[in-house]
């Protein structure tokens, strides 16, 4: 499901892909992670197809596309109990999700 206005699902999938890439990098030994970052992109072989990612594609997959400071401030506000919630808006969004599921 993709919100036609914000394309929320596409952004969420991009975030998931970025996290997976980051997890793979962090799970490696420190020397292996830095060595992998210094090497040029190696082609990925699948049967007889070869895929080589451009530098731009590699950068897009590893960098996050959100405002870290804003996320941290929201987390802090939630922790402190100061984050404003609009119960009506939340209920309307739940209703919209339910209607999409039923269609």
Buried (B, 14 or more C-beta within 10 A) or exposed (E): EEBEEEEEEEBEEBEEEBEEBBEEBEEEEEEEBEEEEEEEEEEEEEEEEEEEBEEEEBEBBEEEEEEEEEEEEEEEEEEEEEEEEEEEEEEEEEEEEEEEEEE
